[in-house]
């Protein structure tokens, strides 16, 4: 399960998310290679952002390096939650798209931005590393 309690969780303002990702087209995504915890290799496209501005619970602003171990929790206004790998989320026409797996793009979910109450990001400390970015 993603977003374990032992890791620091940061909030990502919805406005910051929109500002950072609204001009990024899927065609701008970069092909990356990621090595998993058992040495397995994954190849996929990720958004070009290398850092993201997050808000700690104390209110402090932190710039975090985007890496494959970052996870995002999306909380809907009704309380429902979805979990994604942060380097596999993107925005188009007021929808957030995210992947819950590295194995296939067929597990992609589409969420209307107006239904999102909160975005949270944390480093899940899983042993995924970029080998080519």
DRENSEZA-87521 format. One line per 8 residues: number of its first residue (from 1); their letters; for each residue x, z, y of C-alpha. Coordinates in steps of 0.02 Angstrom, whole numbers. Layout:
N
NUM	a	X Z Y ~ ...
//
This chain:
133
1	xxxxxxxx	0 0 0 ~ 64 -41 173 ~ 85 80 319 ~ 140 236 228 ~ 124 399 325 ~ 311 437 323 ~ 354 294 442 ~ 331 294 631
9	xxxxxxxx	178 195 683 ~ 171 109 853 ~ 25 33 944 ~ 28 -148 999 ~ -87 -177 1145 ~ -209 -317 1116 ~ -163 -388 1288 ~ 22 -390 1243
17	xxxxxxxx	-20 -475 1079 ~ -123 -607 1169 ~ 13 -636 1301 ~ 151 -652 1171 ~ 59 -761 1047 ~ -70 -864 1143 ~ 55 -1002 1186 ~ 136 -1007 1014
25	xxxxxxxx	76 -1154 910 ~ 90 -1151 721 ~ 203 -1303 740 ~ 325 -1188 836 ~ 347 -1076 685 ~ 520 -1069 606 ~ 559 -1086 422 ~ 640 -926 358
33	xxxxxxxx	713 -867 195 ~ 685 -686 144 ~ 766 -590 2 ~ 650 -465 -81 ~ 693 -296 -161 ~ 728 -374 -332 ~ 833 -518 -264 ~ 687 -639 -263
41	xxxxxxxx	685 -770 -124 ~ 534 -814 -18 ~ 527 -961 102 ~ 390 -968 233 ~ 358 -1002 416 ~ 357 -863 545 ~ 323 -852 731 ~ 478 -872 840
49	xxxxxxxx	469 -697 919 ~ 624 -596 881 ~ 566 -435 967 ~ 398 -357 1008 ~ 352 -225 1137 ~ 264 -76 1056 ~ 194 89 1119 ~ 244 253 1034
57	xxxxxxxx	119 396 1019 ~ 215 481 1161 ~ 175 332 1272 ~ 356 272 1270 ~ 380 84 1265 ~ 493 23 1124 ~ 558 -152 1091 ~ 566 -174 903
65	xxxxxxxx	659 -313 814 ~ 543 -422 711 ~ 593 -414 528 ~ 505 -447 363 ~ 477 -262 330 ~ 364 -243 484 ~ 182 -217 441 ~ 27 -229 550
73	xxxxxxxx	-136 -133 533 ~ -288 -209 619 ~ -432 -89 650 ~ -601 -169 686 ~ -727 -90 805 ~ -830 -39 651 ~ -681 54 575 ~ -636 -75 443
81	xxxxxxxx	-448 -104 423 ~ -342 -252 371 ~ -155 -250 334 ~ -34 -394 361 ~ 151 -433 365 ~ 190 -441 551 ~ 303 -593 540 ~ 158 -690 464
89	xxxxxxxx	26 -660 600 ~ -21 -783 736 ~ -158 -816 862 ~ -266 -969 893 ~ -426 -990 993 ~ -466 -803 1000 ~ -431 -774 816 ~ -291 -675 737
97	xxxxxxxx	-230 -748 573 ~ -128 -645 453 ~ -58 -649 277 ~ -67 -503 157 ~ 63 -576 41 ~ 223 -677 44 ~ 178 -770 -116 ~ 47 -888 -48
105	xxxxxxxx	-41 -937 113 ~ -207 -935 19 ~ -225 -748 55 ~ -234 -780 242 ~ -370 -689 339 ~ -450 -740 504 ~ -510 -603 623 ~ -599 -629 788
113	xxxxxxxx	-501 -543 928 ~ -660 -473 1006 ~ -690 -371 847 ~ -520 -285 854 ~ -513 -107 917 ~ -330 -68 884 ~ -169 -151 825 ~ -32 -44 748
121	xxxxxxxx	141 -92 687 ~ 270 0 585 ~ 425 -33 484 ~ 368 -4 305 ~ 553 13 257 ~ 526 -106 112 ~ 684 -194 59 ~ 647 -367 129
129	xxxxx	786 -450 231 ~ 801 -617 318 ~ 941 -720 243 ~ 904 -871 355 ~ 812 -863 520
//
